[in-house]
Amino acid sequence: MFSEVLIVDDEPALAQALRALFQSTGISADVASSAEEALAGCGSTNSLRLLIVDCHLPGMEGPE
């Protein structure tokens, strides 16, 4: 992932709406549907500046 924003949410419609909002202003954004997917993407070198996390994800919640 080489985006400025990572949105982690298990509700696809909400995650895609947020992604579209950021992209409409020229900010690159990616979506992960689980905490595990987000952690895998964050392990690589990237330019992540903002992480938006759902507080109630299945398996692992936002604060974890």
N, C-alpha and C positions, 0 to 999 in steps of 0.2 A: 504494500500500500504506500502510495506517495501522495497522500492528500493532506490538506491542512486541518480538516475536520473529520473525526470518526464518530459516527452515530451508531450506538449499540441499542437495538430495540427488537423485541420479538414480534412486534406488530408491523408488518410490512408497509401498510398504507401510511402510517405515521412516519416511519423511517424514510420512506421515499418522498413524502411531502417536505420533511426537513431538508433532505438532500437537495431537492429542487429549489427550495428557498435559498440555500447557500449558493448553489450553482448559478442561480439567476443574478447574483451579485458578483460573479466571477471568482468565487471561493470554491476550491476543489473539495469535494466531500465524498466519503465512502460510507457504506453501511455494512454492519455486521449484525447477524440475527441472534448471536449468542455471545456470552462472555468468553467462552473458549475460542471462538472465531476471532474475537477482538484481540485477545491475548496473543494469538498466533500472528496476527498482522502487526501488532505493536512491537514484536520482537525484532523486526527488521529495521534497518536504517530508513528513516522517513522524516518528513517535515511536519509532523503532527503538532498542531498548536492548540487544538480544542478537542476535548473528548466529552460527548454527550451520552450518558448511560441511563437506561431504564433502571429504576431502583428495585424492580420485581421481575427479574429474569428467571426462567426455569433453570435449575441446576446450580446457579451461582448468582447472587443478587449484586446490584450495583456497588454497594459499599465494600464488598469482598474484593 
